[in-house]
Amino acid sequence: MTKIEASNGKVRWTINNFSTFTDCLQSDSFLISDCKWNVRIYPKGNIEEGQLSIFLHVADPTGLPNGWIRDVKYSLAVIDQLNNMSTIKSTNAEDSFTAKASSWGFQSFMSLTELHDPAKGYIVNDTCVVEIEFTVPVDVPKKQVESFMLIKADVKEYPNSYTFLVEMPGLKLDDIKVQLVDSGKALLVSSDQKREEEDGVKYLRADRRLGNLTRKFSISEDMNTDAISAIYKDGMLIVTIDKLEAKTFPKNIKVELGFPKNIKDEHGFPKNIKEELP
């Protein structure tokens, strides 16, 4: 049994009998800013084994007008039920939901070991509580949709990196800008190309939509923002971000023979061996 409560841009999803769910679990739909949404959770992980996966999804993408876009800032959280319902695990994101990318979220939101730790309070009496808070759900104006939708992109995840394939045909290298913005939480790809003006020449047809074109992608916690490369070739911008090296446990600590530093008596002897001397 699950229950959805929505109020003032904040949604709380209570999942009872959590241990009985193994595959993708989807919440009931809820309405935020003239758009229906739902949340999908993978109790056993989606792709990466041992990790809880959570995604925010547009509930009925085919029912929206052609060219629709929702540029949304939101946070996903799993609630610690033992500490006054405080949010312990929360991840902020800013994504653009479109017909081709109607679902965004996190493959590795938190480890299953952490999720099921009784001391953490994420699961109490076999109940898990997920909270979603929308900070800026907006319907982007039509002109912005047209320029935004011109930049199409694929995002691929590899074992050691992420690759963003962004279509930017007909541009010069100097027209393209790649930036880390929002305090390193987002990757911004943009170009500013103006139509040429020539004396005595008039356009009989002008289908090419020029101007400031922008596409923004969220930076996930496992992306190494110090290891980013960008290549532009044959109308395609390829941005690669390496993954941070995963921390593994147990971690072996080398044990060496010797005495602790600065543990000596007034005569300069290590305290632990003084009694052994004649």
C-alpha positions as a printed NumPy array, in Angstrom:
array([[  0.   ,   0.   ,   0.   ],
       [  1.296,   3.461,  -0.919],
       [ -0.038,   6.949,  -0.266],
       [  0.593,  10.297,  -1.991],
       [  0.13 ,  13.662,  -0.247],
       [  0.721,  16.87 ,  -2.244],
       [  0.657,  20.425,  -0.912],
       [  2.329,  23.706,  -1.995],
       [  4.832,  22.097,  -4.331],
       [  5.852,  19.421,  -1.824],
       [  4.853,  15.779,  -2.261],
       [  5.231,  13.007,   0.311],
       [  5.028,   9.395,  -0.82 ],
       [  4.58 ,   6.822,   1.953],
       [  5.406,   3.241,   0.95 ],
       [  4.198,   0.548,   3.35 ],
       [  5.372,  -3.093,   3.159],
       [  8.518,  -1.798,   1.453],
       [ 10.358,  -5.119,   1.652],
       [  7.705,  -6.821,  -0.508],
       [  8.604,  -4.694,  -3.551],
       [ 11.496,  -5.837,  -5.733],
       [ 10.873,  -4.315,  -9.167],
       [ 10.054,  -0.752, -10.222],
       [  7.42 ,   0.837,  -7.989],
       [  5.478,   3.829,  -9.337],
       [  3.551,   6.357,  -7.252],
       [  0.079,   7.636,  -8.055],
       [  0.037,  10.749, -10.235],
       [ -0.038,  14.228,  -8.696],
       [ -0.629,  17.635, -10.282],
       [  2.027,  20.371, -10.029],
       [  1.861,  23.491, -12.22 ],
       [ -0.639,  22.142, -14.8  ],
       [  1.382,  18.958, -15.313],
       [  0.858,  15.476, -13.904],
       [  3.885,  13.761, -12.389],
       [  4.762,  10.516, -10.667],
       [  7.818,   9.078,  -8.958],
       [  9.466,   5.772,  -9.764],
       [ 11.642,   3.96 ,  -7.255],
       [ 13.712,   0.808,  -7.692],
       [ 14.035,  -0.816,  -4.229],
       [ 16.779,  -3.15 ,  -5.506],
       [ 18.399,  -0.676,  -7.889],
       [ 17.838,   0.01 , -11.584],
       [ 21.167,  -0.548, -13.336],
       [ 23.834,  -0.231, -10.665],
       [ 23.589,  -3.145,  -8.249],
       [ 23.415,  -2.306,  -4.556],
       [ 22.087,   1.234,  -5.114],
       [ 18.61 ,   2.699,  -4.588],
       [ 17.345,   4.416,  -7.769],
       [ 14.719,   7.203,  -7.802],
       [ 13.287,   9.067, -10.806],
       [ 10.806,  11.905, -11.338],
       [  8.593,  11.27 , -14.358],
       [  6.013,  13.201, -16.395],
       [  2.922,  11.009, -15.992],
       [  1.32 ,  11.596, -19.408],
       [  3.923,  12.979, -21.838],
       [  1.86 ,  12.1  , -24.92 ],
       [ -1.098,  14.125, -23.645],
       [  0.813,  17.425, -23.644],
       [  1.018,  19.81 , -26.645],
       [  3.689,  19.263, -29.309],
       [  7.038,  20.811, -28.391],
       [  6.218,  20.922, -24.673],
       [  8.952,  21.43 , -22.115],
       [  9.034,  21.678, -18.345],
       [ 12.153,  23.296, -16.903],
       [ 12.075,  22.157, -13.291],
       [ 14.138,  22.567, -10.148],
       [ 13.346,  19.887,  -7.603],
       [ 14.74 ,  17.79 ,  -4.792],
       [ 14.28 ,  14.108,  -4.039],
       [ 14.676,  12.891,  -0.473],
       [ 14.382,   9.759,   1.639],
       [ 13.174,  10.681,   5.13 ],
       [ 14.791,   9.692,   8.413],
       [ 11.733,   8.732,  10.442],
       [ 13.663,   8.515,  13.727],
       [ 14.764,  12.155,  13.854],
       [ 11.651,  14.316,  13.819],
       [ 10.938,  13.461,  10.161],
       [ 13.986,  15.479,   9.086],
       [ 15.341,  15.102,   5.57 ],
       [ 18.677,  13.334,   5.805],
       [ 19.239,  12.271,   2.223],
       [ 18.396,  14.958,  -0.333],
       [ 19.676,  15.746,  -3.826],
       [ 18.879,  18.946,  -5.706],
       [ 18.541,  18.901,  -9.476],
       [ 17.562,  21.137, -12.367],
       [ 16.378,  19.307, -15.467],
       [ 14.372,  19.973, -18.597],
       [ 11.638,  17.417, -19.18 ],
       [ 10.591,  16.936, -22.806],
       [  8.761,  14.36 , -24.903],
       [ 12.072,  12.582, -25.555],
       [ 13.363,  12.957, -21.994],
       [ 10.297,  12.712, -19.766],
       [ 12.099,  11.028, -16.864],
       [ 15.038,  12.338, -14.817],
       [ 16.561,  11.186, -11.562],
       [ 19.366,   9.258,  -9.955],
       [ 20.633,   5.755, -10.664],
       [ 22.694,   5.798,  -7.467],
       [ 20.69 ,   7.822,  -4.974],
       [ 21.993,   5.949,  -1.933],
       [ 23.398,   2.525,  -1.157],
       [ 21.01 ,  -0.254,  -0.136],
       [ 23.238,  -0.901,   2.878],
       [ 22.634,   2.647,   4.106],
       [ 18.926,   2.471,   3.241],
       [ 18.36 ,  -0.667,   5.33 ],
       [ 20.547,   0.351,   8.276],
       [ 18.118,   0.32 ,  11.279],
       [ 20.045,   3.153,  12.949],
       [ 19.432,   5.479,  10.001],
       [ 15.638,   5.433,  10.207],
       [ 15.025,   5.362,   6.463],
       [ 12.865,   2.248,   6.873],
       [ 10.76 ,   1.939,  10.038],
       [  8.167,  -0.802,  10.505],
       [  8.785,  -1.736,   6.861],
       [  7.717,   1.766,   5.772],
       [  9.804,   4.083,   3.58 ],
       [  8.934,   7.756,   3.003],
       [ 10.068,   9.633,  -0.116],
       [  9.662,  13.397,  -0.427],
       [  9.717,  15.51 ,  -3.585],
       [  9.843,  19.304,  -3.458],
       [  9.403,  21.468,  -6.534],
       [ 11.072,  24.858,  -6.298],
       [ 10.579,  26.189,  -9.848],
       [  8.157,  24.196, -12.009],
       [  7.418,  26.415, -15.002],
       [  5.969,  26.199, -18.487],
       [  8.621,  27.665, -20.796],
       [  7.364,  30.301, -23.301],
       [  6.94 ,  29.139, -26.906],
       [  9.875,  31.137, -28.335],
       [ 12.21 ,  29.642, -25.756],
       [ 10.873,  26.178, -26.533],
       [ 11.683,  26.601, -30.215],
       [ 15.293,  27.627, -29.63 ],
       [ 15.793,  25.136, -26.813],
       [ 14.397,  22.195, -28.717],
       [ 16.787,  22.879, -31.597],
       [ 19.605,  21.495, -29.484],
       [ 19.028,  17.748, -29.297],
       [ 21.185,  15.578, -27.119],
       [ 21.872,  12.033, -25.968],
       [ 23.456,  11.256, -22.623],
       [ 25.322,   7.972, -22.199],
       [ 26.691,   6.394, -19.056],
       [ 29.806,   4.219, -19.292],
       [ 31.488,   2.28 , -16.461],
       [ 34.011,   5.089, -15.923],
       [ 32.464,   8.168, -17.521],
       [ 29.436,  10.035, -18.903],
       [ 29.205,  11.298, -22.486],
       [ 26.916,  14.09 , -23.746],
       [ 26.285,  14.   , -27.502],
       [ 24.866,  17.388, -28.503],
       [ 23.746,  18.203, -32.062],
       [ 25.074,  21.631, -33.094],
       [ 25.294,  21.583, -36.913],
       [ 26.512,  24.48 , -39.003],
       [ 28.417,  26.221, -36.22 ],
       [ 31.992,  27.391, -35.971],
       [ 34.091,  26.32 , -33.025],
       [ 34.136,  29.888, -31.698],
       [ 30.314,  29.941, -31.68 ],
       [ 30.1  ,  27.164, -29.065],
       [ 30.457,  27.647, -25.336],
       [ 30.604,  24.907, -22.694],
       [ 30.414,  25.99 , -19.052],
       [ 29.994,  24.683, -15.525],
       [ 27.329,  26.827, -13.853],
       [ 25.193,  26.891, -10.695],
       [ 28.251,  26.404,  -8.466],
       [ 29.358,  23.38 , -10.479],
       [ 25.972,  21.627, -10.3  ],
       [ 25.1  ,  21.975, -13.997],
       [ 26.716,  21.761, -17.433],
       [ 25.595,  24.518, -19.819],
       [ 26.025,  24.197, -23.596],
       [ 25.195,  27.312, -25.611],
       [ 25.836,  29.146, -28.865],
       [ 25.076,  32.607, -30.145],
       [ 24.869,  32.791, -33.938],
       [ 23.383,  35.769, -35.779],
       [ 22.024,  35.883, -39.328],
       [ 24.333,  37.647, -41.765],
       [ 23.163,  41.051, -42.982],
       [ 24.267,  42.073, -46.489],
       [ 23.603,  45.342, -48.284],
       [ 21.176,  44.993, -51.19 ],
       [ 20.258,  41.411, -50.208],
       [ 16.911,  40.253, -48.865],
       [ 15.938,  36.8  , -47.644],
       [ 13.273,  35.012, -49.697],
       [ 13.196,  32.217, -47.132],
       [ 14.649,  32.052, -43.616],
       [ 14.071,  28.64 , -42.058],
       [ 17.259,  28.522, -40.011],
       [ 16.462,  29.538, -36.446],
       [ 19.416,  31.423, -35.063],
       [ 20.104,  33.325, -31.89 ],
       [ 21.026,  32.198, -28.416],
       [ 20.614,  28.429, -28.138],
       [ 20.98 ,  26.777, -24.75 ],
       [ 20.914,  23.304, -23.215],
       [ 21.557,  22.578, -19.534],
       [ 22.369,  19.234, -17.918],
       [ 22.543,  18.37 , -14.238],
       [ 25.861,  17.275, -12.75 ],
       [ 25.422,  14.146, -10.637],
       [ 27.386,  13.481,  -7.471],
       [ 29.616,  10.857,  -9.098],
       [ 30.839,  13.165, -11.902],
       [ 34.397,  14.469, -11.667],
       [ 34.12 ,  18.129, -12.702],
       [ 37.929,  18.365, -12.779],
       [ 38.028,  15.835, -15.629],
       [ 35.873,  17.252, -18.454],
       [ 36.764,  17.274, -22.153],
       [ 34.84 ,  18.676, -25.134],
       [ 35.315,  17.892, -28.846],
       [ 33.382,  19.385, -31.774],
       [ 33.378,  17.397, -35.025],
       [ 31.003,  17.107, -37.989],
       [ 28.262,  19.127, -36.295],
       [ 28.368,  17.104, -33.08 ],
       [ 29.626,  18.369, -29.72 ],
       [ 30.934,  15.524, -27.553],
       [ 31.434,  16.333, -23.881],
       [ 32.947,  13.639, -21.655],
       [ 32.984,  13.737, -17.862],
       [ 34.93 ,  11.097, -15.969],
       [ 33.408,   9.416, -12.943],
       [ 34.879,   9.904,  -9.506],
       [ 36.763,   6.907,  -8.24 ],
       [ 34.384,   4.85 ,  -6.139],
       [ 35.334,   4.324,  -2.521],
       [ 35.413,   0.67 ,  -1.6  ],
       [ 35.279,  -0.995,   1.788],
       [ 36.809,  -2.726,   3.653],
       [ 39.971,  -0.712,   3.139],
       [ 43.221,  -2.277,   4.376],
       [ 45.485,  -0.12 ,   6.57 ],
       [ 49.169,  -1.064,   6.524],
       [ 50.514,  -2.035,   9.96 ],
       [ 54.187,  -1.238,  10.569],
       [ 56.555,  -2.216,  13.387],
       [ 57.483,   0.717,  15.613],
       [ 56.403,   2.923,  18.462],
       [ 53.757,   5.614,  18.599],
       [ 55.201,   9.053,  18.099],
       [ 55.476,  11.431,  21.076],
       [ 54.603,   8.741,  23.644],
       [ 57.763,   8.957,  25.773],
       [ 58.565,   9.454,  29.435],
       [ 60.728,  12.192,  30.944],
       [ 63.91 ,  10.273,  30.054],
       [ 63.009,   9.915,  26.389],
       [ 62.11 ,   6.213,  26.553],
       [ 58.974,   4.944,  24.844],
       [ 56.615,   4.306,  27.747],
       [ 55.666,   0.88 ,  26.489],
       [ 59.212,  -0.565,  26.607],
       [ 60.933,   1.171,  29.545],
       [ 60.263,  -1.748,  31.88 ],
       [ 62.026,  -4.123,  29.474],
       [ 65.381,  -2.346,  29.783],
       [ 67.879,  -3.546,  32.488]])
